[in-house]
Amino acid sequence: MRRKNRWSACFSAGLMLFTAGIGLAQSKPKVAFVPQIVGIPYFNAMEEGGKDAAEKFGVEFVYTGPTDTNPAEQLRIVNGLIDQGVSAVSLSVLDASSIDPVMKKAKEKGVKIFTSDSDAPKSEREVYVAQARDQDLGYTIIDELAKRIGEQGTIGIVSGEATATNLNTWIGFMQERVKEKYPKITLLQPQFAGGTAQRAFQLATDLMTAHPDLKGLIAVASTTCPGVAQAIETAGKIGKVIGTGYGSPNTVRAYLKSGAFGFSVLWNPRDLGYLTVWAGKQLIDGKPFAESNTVPGLDQPAKYDAATKVLLLGPPTVFTKENVDQYKF
Amino acid sequence: MNWKQWLFGRRELTLALACVAVAVFFQFLSPYFLTTDNLTTILRNSVELLLVSLGITFVLATAGIDIAVGGALGICAIFVGWSVQGDWPLAVVVLIGPAIGTGLGLVSATLVVQGKIPPIIATLGLFGVYRAAIFLLLGGSWISGLPDRLGPAVNTTIAGIPLTAIYILFFYLIGWVVIRWVPLGIAIRATGGNERAARLSGISIGGTKFFVYGFTGLLVGFAACLYVARYRNVETSTGGLIALDAIVASVLGGTSVLGGKANLLGTMFGVLLVRLLQNGFVLIGVPSLWEQVITGALLIGVLILDAWAERRSPNYTRWLATR
C-alpha cells in the first residue's frame, strides 16, 4: 500500500510537471508564415528574419509552405496551421480568388490571419505587410530601365506563375508607367514561365527572336531571373539587351557581373520576415498600428495606411554591379 | 493501300506533316519563324526533352510509366552542379550524372519488379521522395553562376552539325537498333503486349524492365548533364514536370500507353511539334498559356482518333470475337 502510494505520488508529480511544461510552451504565442514555395533563397531570407524577430519579441515562429507554387496546397497548409491552434498566421498569397473560405475559418476560430509579401486585397485579412509599395516596384524597374535604354524601344516581360497576385500587380504598374511617361517604349504582353529556369530561358530566347530590336527583358519572378540572364548570354546579346528583374543579390550576382543584367530591384526579404512576425505579435496583443511604427531592430520606421490596411517596409533597393557585394541574401 | 491509310497509317509521317503545317502557319504570322537562328533555337531547346522522351517511349512500350524522371533529373543536376562547382576531375563531371541517373532508374525497376508495385504508383511515390531530396540536398540555396566548364559539350559544332544533335542521333540510333534488331527489343514489346504470354514463352520480364528503367535513368542523367551545361544553374524546380511533356510527346508519336508499341521516329516528331508550338506562340505574340491548351487538346484528340481507328480495324474485331 505504502509502496503503491509512493509510485502514484511520483506519477502525479510527473504528470503535473508535464502539464506545466505544456502550459509553459503554450504561453509563447505562435506566429506562422506560409511562403509561396519553400526552399528558394528569397523565402529563406524571410524565414531568417522571422526567426530573429520571434526571439526578440518572445513568440514562437512557425515556417512551413508548399514545395511547388501550388495554390491548393498552400491553402491546405494554412488550414492545418489554424487547426493546430497558432495565434496568428500570415501567408504570401498564391491565388487571391480562392482565399476567402480559409479567412473565414480563421476568424471563426479567433486566429489572426494576415498577408505578407503577396496580398489578397479584397479579402478580410487583418493587415498586409508589404515589402515596398507595388507601385514603387513597378515604376522603379521601368524608370531605371528607361534611363539605360534612352527612353525608347521594345521591352519584353517574362513572369512566373500566371495566378501570382504580386507579380501581376507589378506588371500592371509597369504597363501604367510606360503608358503615362514613356510614349516611345513598347511593353510586350507578359509571358509566363511557371517555376523553371528552362522555360524562362526558352521564352526569353523566343522573345529576342521575335523582336530583333528588343532593348530590355524584365524577369518578374525571382525564379525566372537565371533563365532570362542565361538566354541573353547565350544569344550573345550582352549590351544589346538589358536584363533586369526582381532578383535577390545572390541570385543575380553572376549576371550583374557578366553584364547580362543591368540592375535588379528588390527589398531586403530578411527585414520583411522580421516585420511580418512583429506585425503578428501586435495583432495578437491587440495593439493597433500607428501611422508610423518604430520597430526595434529595423532601420526605417514602417508606415501604416489605415484605409487599405497596408504596413509598408520601405522604398525598394536598386542593386547594381557596384553595390551587389554588400548584400548576402 | 488507299491514300488515307498511306497518310494516317504511319504516325511519324502524319506528325511530320503536322509540323510542316504548324511551321507554315507560324511563318505566315511571324517573319522570324523560319530563320536558321530560330530553328536552331527550337532544336537546342528540345535536347533534354528528346533524351527523356526516348526513355519514356521504351518504358511505355513495356506498358510501364515513369513519372519520377523529373525528380531524378533534378537530383542528377545537383550532383553535376556540385562537381562543376567543386572543380572535380572532368571524367567525374561527365559521368556522375549518367551514373546516378542509372542508379535511380534501377530503384524504380526494383520497386516495379521486386516490389510488384504498379509503375504509376511506384514512380509517383519516388517523384515525391526525389522532390523532397532535392530540397534537402540544396538546402534552399540554388547552385547558380556556375563556371562554364561544360559549355563545350553543348556549344561545339562538328562540320556545321551541333554536338548536341550528334548525341541525339547516337542515342536514338541505339534505341532503334535495340527495339528493331535485337532480341531485347522483341522482349520489350512482348512484355508490354501481353506480359503473361511473354513470360510463358521464356522471356525474362524482370530483366527487360530493369533494362528499360535503367536505360531511361541513364538518359535522364545525361540530360541533367546537358541542362547544367546550358543553364549553369540548378534551381529547386529543375526537371519539374518534364515527365508529362515526355509522355505527351511519346503518345503523340504513336507509342501506346497500353504497351506493346514503340515509335521512336514518332517520339522525335512529337517532341518537335510540342516545341514548335511553344516557340511559335511566343513569336506571334500570344500569351504562352494558350500553348498548354493546344498541347492538351492535341493529345486528347489523338487518343480519341487512335481509339476510333483501333475499333474499326479488323484486328480489333477479331480480338473482340475471341472474348
HADDOCK unambig.tbl for C-alpha pairs under 7 A between the chains (distance, minus, plus):
assign (segid A and resid 39 and name CA) (segid B and resid 135 and name CA) 6.00 0.50 0.50
assign (segid A and resid 39 and name CA) (segid B and resid 139 and name CA) 6.76 0.50 0.50
assign (segid A and resid 39 and name CA) (segid B and resid 140 and name CA) 3.86 0.50 0.50
assign (segid A and resid 39 and name CA) (segid B and resid 236 and name CA) 6.95 0.50 0.50
assign (segid A and resid 40 and name CA) (segid B and resid 140 and name CA) 5.02 0.50 0.50
assign (segid A and resid 40 and name CA) (segid B and resid 141 and name CA) 6.11 0.50 0.50
assign (segid A and resid 41 and name CA) (segid B and resid 140 and name CA) 5.89 0.50 0.50
assign (segid A and resid 41 and name CA) (segid B and resid 141 and name CA) 5.34 0.50 0.50
assign (segid A and resid 44 and name CA) (segid B and resid 140 and name CA) 6.80 0.50 0.50
assign (segid A and resid 189 and name CA) (segid B and resid 287 and name CA) 6.99 0.50 0.50
assign (segid A and resid 190 and name CA) (segid B and resid 287 and name CA) 6.89 0.50 0.50
assign (segid A and resid 191 and name CA) (segid B and resid 287 and name CA) 5.54 0.50 0.50
assign (segid A and resid 191 and name CA) (segid B and resid 288 and name CA) 5.76 0.50 0.50
assign (segid A and resid 192 and name CA) (segid B and resid 288 and name CA) 6.29 0.50 0.50
assign (segid A and resid 192 and name CA) (segid B and resid 289 and name CA) 6.93 0.50 0.50
assign (segid A and resid 195 and name CA) (segid B and resid 237 and name CA) 6.42 0.50 0.50
assign (segid A and resid 196 and name CA) (segid B and resid 237 and name CA) 5.70 0.50 0.50
assign (segid A and resid 196 and name CA) (segid B and resid 238 and name CA) 6.30 0.50 0.50
assign (segid A and resid 202 and name CA) (segid B and resid 45 and name CA) 6.79 0.50 0.50
assign (segid A and resid 206 and name CA) (segid B and resid 279 and name CA) 6.18 0.50 0.50
assign (segid A and resid 206 and name CA) (segid B and resid 282 and name CA) 6.26 0.50 0.50
assign (segid A and resid 206 and name CA) (segid B and resid 283 and name CA) 6.32 0.50 0.50
assign (segid A and resid 207 and name CA) (segid B and resid 282 and name CA) 6.57 0.50 0.50
assign (segid A and resid 207 and name CA) (segid B and resid 283 and name CA) 6.61 0.50 0.50
assign (segid A and resid 209 and name CA) (segid B and resid 32 and name CA) 6.59 0.50 0.50
assign (segid A and resid 209 and name CA) (segid B and resid 38 and name CA) 6.57 0.50 0.50
assign (segid A and resid 210 and name CA) (segid B and resid 32 and name CA) 5.94 0.50 0.50
assign (segid A and resid 210 and name CA) (segid B and resid 283 and name CA) 4.86 0.50 0.50
assign (segid A and resid 227 and name CA) (segid B and resid 231 and name CA) 6.89 0.50 0.50
assign (segid A and resid 230 and name CA) (segid B and resid 231 and name CA) 6.14 0.50 0.50
assign (segid A and resid 251 and name CA) (segid B and resid 144 and name CA) 6.81 0.50 0.50
assign (segid A and resid 254 and name CA) (segid B and resid 145 and name CA) 5.22 0.50 0.50
